[in-house]
């Protein structure tokens, strides 16, 4: 299939964040600017430059102070507000580790992929009877990516693909620590004797998998953008990857185009006209028109 070009995105959009300002801006250290690294401060080039510049200026002025105090502690004033409080991720938390976030158990907890305070079920728009989650990125192979606090990416399969192929017997997920690449094998759907390989929306290492999906394979069909997520990825080239994905209004336009392609294919091959019921597409398109062929649908829309 022909890949449609997408409009390039800028900084990663972090899902569920109420304040997108850089924590250094919130602390008054630098001029107002938005976060450029999905609040992954520990791996942020700007964060390293700010601290380095501060230490250089302090050394030149002969005001290094106590050696054990970090630049963050000296800069963010005596209040010592946690960086997660500055970002709006938590309502109230004071720092107890001199902004040495690497050694902070609270920081580790909040960065944990299973901890999502404030994350609610996403709002969806409809495009030709298919649900499209807001503030999610979409890959042309019908997988989605949601950038979350700390720079990790939660991924899954979109509503279109799940309705297209219907209920599965098994969804085979990669193991923890495995590496995935954008546009290459991510997870495998199995139904009867058929298999469908889904493509990863980003590059990175798998740091969590949804074990509930392995036990109850119907969850993604019922809740593709919430309970039915597949895995969490620690990305290795996030900003570059996001430029190749659909986002916002372009996601809706793309999904509408995909629905049109599907309807045309079904009509030409089988004479079947896909109709929406109650504003939504049917749940099992392949099951309704199996003569179109599993492999044909997978090749056209997931590959």
C-alpha positions as CSV (number, residue, x, y, z in Angstrom):
1,X,0.0,0.0,0.0
2,X,1.1,3.6,-0.5
3,X,2.2,5.4,2.6
4,X,0.6,8.8,3.0
5,X,3.0,11.6,4.1
6,X,2.3,13.2,7.4
7,X,2.8,16.6,8.7
8,X,5.9,16.8,11.0
9,X,5.2,17.2,14.7
10,X,7.3,19.3,17.0
11,X,7.8,18.4,20.7
12,X,6.2,15.2,22.0
13,X,2.7,15.7,23.2
14,X,2.5,14.2,26.7
15,X,-0.9,12.6,27.4
16,X,-2.8,13.8,30.5
17,X,-0.4,16.5,31.6
18,X,-2.1,19.7,32.9
19,X,1.0,21.9,32.6
20,X,3.4,21.5,29.7
21,X,6.0,24.0,30.8
22,X,9.6,23.0,31.4
23,X,10.2,22.5,35.1
24,X,13.1,24.9,34.9
25,X,10.7,27.5,33.5
26,X,8.3,26.8,36.3
27,X,11.1,27.3,38.8
28,X,12.0,30.7,37.2
29,X,15.4,29.5,36.2
30,X,15.0,30.0,32.5
31,X,12.6,31.9,30.3
32,X,9.1,30.4,29.7
33,X,9.2,27.5,27.3
34,X,7.5,24.2,26.8
35,X,9.0,20.8,27.8
36,X,11.0,19.3,24.9
37,X,11.5,15.9,26.2
38,X,8.2,14.5,27.6
39,X,9.3,15.4,31.2
40,X,12.1,12.9,31.0
41,X,14.4,15.3,32.9
42,X,17.0,12.6,33.7
43,X,17.7,12.2,30.0
44,X,17.2,15.8,28.8
45,X,20.0,17.7,27.0
46,X,18.5,21.0,28.2
47,X,18.5,19.9,31.8
48,X,22.2,19.0,31.5
49,X,23.0,22.3,29.9
50,X,21.2,24.3,32.6
51,X,22.9,22.5,35.4
52,X,26.3,22.8,33.7
53,X,25.9,26.5,33.0
54,X,24.9,27.1,36.6
55,X,27.9,25.3,38.0
56,X,30.2,27.2,35.6
57,X,28.8,30.5,36.6
58,X,29.0,29.7,40.3
59,X,32.6,28.6,40.0
60,X,33.6,31.8,38.2
61,X,31.9,33.8,40.9
62,X,33.4,31.8,43.7
63,X,30.0,30.9,45.0
64,X,30.0,27.1,44.7
65,X,28.6,26.7,48.2
66,X,28.4,23.3,49.9
67,X,29.8,20.7,47.6
68,X,27.0,18.1,48.4
69,X,24.2,20.4,47.2
70,X,23.2,19.8,43.6
71,X,22.4,22.6,41.1
72,X,18.7,21.7,41.2
73,X,18.6,22.1,44.9
74,X,20.3,25.5,44.8
75,X,18.2,26.8,42.0
76,X,14.7,25.7,43.0
77,X,14.9,27.7,46.2
78,X,14.4,26.6,49.8
79,X,10.9,25.2,49.1
80,X,12.4,22.2,47.3
81,X,9.3,21.4,45.4
82,X,9.5,18.0,43.7
83,X,9.9,18.2,39.9
84,X,6.7,16.2,39.5
85,X,4.9,19.0,41.3
86,X,6.3,21.6,39.0
87,X,5.1,19.7,36.0
88,X,1.6,19.3,37.4
89,X,1.8,15.5,37.5
90,X,1.1,15.5,41.3
91,X,-0.7,18.1,43.4
92,X,1.8,18.3,46.2
93,X,5.2,16.7,46.9
94,X,8.3,18.2,48.5
95,X,11.8,16.9,47.5
96,X,13.6,14.9,50.2
97,X,16.7,13.9,48.1
98,X,18.3,17.2,47.2
99,X,17.0,16.8,43.6
100,X,19.1,13.7,43.1
101,X,16.2,12.1,41.3
102,X,18.2,9.0,40.3
103,X,18.3,7.9,43.9
104,X,14.8,9.0,44.9
105,X,12.3,6.1,45.5
106,X,9.4,8.4,44.9
107,X,10.7,9.4,41.6
108,X,11.2,5.7,40.7
109,X,7.6,5.0,41.7
110,X,6.1,7.7,39.7
111,X,8.2,6.8,36.6
112,X,6.9,3.2,37.0
113,X,4.9,2.3,33.9
114,X,2.1,0.9,36.1
115,X,1.6,4.1,37.9
116,X,-0.7,6.5,36.1
117,X,-2.2,9.0,38.4
118,X,-4.7,11.2,36.7
119,X,-4.8,9.1,33.5
120,X,-8.4,8.7,32.5
121,X,-10.0,6.8,29.6
122,X,-9.3,8.9,26.5
123,X,-12.0,10.8,24.7
124,X,-12.6,9.5,21.2
125,X,-13.8,11.1,18.0
126,X,-15.4,9.1,15.2
127,X,-14.3,8.9,11.6
128,X,-16.6,6.9,9.3
129,X,-17.7,4.8,12.2
130,X,-14.3,4.1,13.8
131,X,-13.1,5.5,17.1
132,X,-10.0,7.7,17.0
133,X,-8.5,8.5,20.5
134,X,-7.6,12.2,21.0
135,X,-4.0,13.1,21.8
136,X,-2.7,9.7,20.5
137,X,-0.3,9.2,17.6
138,X,-1.2,6.7,14.9
139,X,1.0,4.5,12.7
140,X,-0.2,3.7,9.2
141,X,-0.2,0.0,10.2
142,X,-3.1,0.8,12.6
143,X,-1.2,0.8,15.9
144,X,-1.2,3.7,18.2
145,X,1.3,5.4,20.5
146,X,0.6,7.6,23.6
147,X,3.5,9.5,25.0
148,X,3.3,9.6,28.8
149,X,5.0,11.4,31.6
150,X,8.7,10.6,31.7
151,X,9.0,9.9,28.0
152,X,7.8,6.4,27.9
153,X,5.3,5.3,25.2
154,X,2.3,3.2,25.7
155,X,1.2,1.4,22.5
156,X,-1.7,-0.7,21.2
157,X,-3.8,-1.6,18.2
158,X,-6.4,0.9,17.0
159,X,-10.2,0.5,16.8
160,X,-10.1,0.1,13.0
161,X,-7.8,-3.0,13.0
162,X,-9.6,-4.6,15.8
163,X,-13.0,-4.2,14.1
164,X,-11.5,-5.3,10.8
165,X,-10.1,-8.6,12.1
166,X,-12.7,-9.2,14.9
167,X,-12.2,-11.2,18.1
168,X,-8.8,-13.0,18.5
169,X,-7.9,-16.3,20.0
170,X,-4.5,-15.0,21.1
171,X,-2.4,-11.9,21.0
172,X,1.3,-12.8,21.2
173,X,3.4,-10.0,22.8
174,X,7.2,-9.5,22.9
175,X,9.0,-10.2,26.1
176,X,10.4,-7.7,28.5
177,X,13.6,-6.2,27.4
178,X,13.1,-7.0,23.7
179,X,13.8,-4.3,21.2
180,X,11.2,-3.1,18.7
181,X,11.6,-0.9,15.7
182,X,9.2,1.5,14.0
183,X,7.4,-0.1,11.1
184,X,8.6,-3.6,12.1
185,X,7.1,-6.6,14.0
186,X,5.5,-5.6,17.3
187,X,2.8,-8.2,18.3
188,X,1.0,-11.0,16.5
189,X,-2.8,-11.5,16.3
190,X,-4.1,-15.1,16.0
191,X,-7.6,-16.1,14.9
192,X,-8.3,-19.7,14.0
193,X,-5.4,-20.7,11.7
194,X,-4.8,-17.0,10.7
195,X,-2.1,-14.7,11.9
196,X,-1.5,-11.0,11.5
197,X,1.7,-9.2,12.4
198,X,1.3,-5.7,13.8
199,X,3.9,-3.0,13.4
200,X,5.5,-1.0,16.1
201,X,4.9,2.8,16.0
202,X,8.2,3.7,17.6
203,X,11.7,2.3,18.2
204,X,12.7,1.2,21.7
205,X,12.9,-1.4,24.4
206,X,9.8,-3.1,25.9
207,X,9.6,-2.3,29.6
208,X,6.1,-3.5,30.4
209,X,3.5,-5.7,28.8
210,X,-0.2,-5.9,29.5
211,X,-0.6,-9.4,31.1
212,X,-4.4,-8.9,31.4
213,X,-4.5,-9.1,27.6
214,X,-2.6,-12.4,27.6
215,X,-5.2,-13.8,29.9
216,X,-8.3,-12.1,28.4
217,X,-7.7,-11.5,24.7
218,X,-11.0,-9.7,24.2
219,X,-10.0,-6.6,26.2
220,X,-8.4,-4.7,23.3
221,X,-11.6,-5.2,21.2
222,X,-13.7,-3.8,24.1
223,X,-11.3,-1.0,25.1
224,X,-8.5,-0.5,22.5
225,X,-7.2,2.8,23.8
226,X,-7.5,2.2,27.6
227,X,-7.6,-1.3,29.2
228,X,-6.5,-2.9,25.9
229,X,-3.0,-1.4,25.6
230,X,-0.4,-3.9,24.7
231,X,3.0,-2.7,26.0
232,X,5.1,0.2,27.2
233,X,8.2,1.1,25.3
234,X,11.3,3.1,26.4
235,X,11.9,5.0,23.1
236,X,15.3,5.5,21.6
237,X,14.5,8.1,18.9
238,X,11.1,9.5,20.0
239,X,11.0,12.9,18.3
240,X,12.1,11.4,15.0
241,X,9.6,8.6,15.2
242,X,6.7,11.0,15.9
243,X,7.3,12.8,12.7
244,X,6.2,9.6,10.8
245,X,2.9,9.3,12.7
246,X,-0.5,10.8,12.3
247,X,-1.7,13.2,15.1
248,X,-4.8,15.3,15.7
249,X,-6.9,16.2,12.8
250,X,-4.6,14.4,10.4
251,X,-5.5,11.2,12.2
252,X,-9.2,11.7,11.6
253,X,-8.6,12.5,7.9
254,X,-6.4,9.4,7.5
255,X,-8.9,7.2,9.3
256,X,-11.7,8.5,7.0
257,X,-9.5,7.6,4.0
258,X,-8.9,4.1,5.4
259,X,-12.6,3.6,5.8
260,X,-13.2,4.7,2.3
261,X,-10.5,2.3,1.0
262,X,-12.0,-0.6,3.0
263,X,-15.5,0.1,1.7
264,X,-14.3,0.2,-1.9
265,X,-12.4,-3.0,-1.5
266,X,-15.3,-4.8,0.1
267,X,-17.7,-3.5,-2.6
268,X,-15.4,-4.5,-5.5
269,X,-14.4,-7.9,-4.2
270,X,-17.6,-9.1,-2.5
271,X,-20.4,-6.7,-3.4
272,X,-20.7,-6.0,0.3
273,X,-21.4,-2.4,1.4
274,X,-20.1,-1.6,4.9
275,X,-22.7,0.3,6.8
276,X,-22.4,1.8,10.3
277,X,-24.8,0.7,13.0
278,X,-25.7,3.4,15.5
279,X,-22.8,5.6,14.1
280,X,-20.2,2.8,14.6
281,X,-18.8,0.3,12.2
282,X,-19.6,-3.4,12.9
283,X,-17.4,-5.2,15.4
284,X,-16.2,-8.1,13.2
285,X,-15.8,-7.1,9.5
286,X,-13.8,-10.2,8.6
287,X,-16.3,-12.5,10.3
288,X,-19.1,-10.8,8.4
289,X,-17.4,-11.1,5.0
290,X,-14.8,-13.9,5.3
291,X,-14.6,-14.5,1.6
292,X,-12.6,-11.2,1.3
293,X,-9.7,-13.2,2.8
294,X,-7.8,-12.6,6.0
295,X,-4.5,-12.2,4.2
296,X,-5.9,-9.6,1.8
297,X,-7.1,-7.5,4.7
298,X,-3.9,-7.8,6.6
299,X,-1.8,-6.9,3.5
300,X,-3.9,-3.9,2.6
301,X,-4.3,-2.3,6.1
302,X,-1.8,-3.6,8.6
303,X,1.3,-3.9,6.4
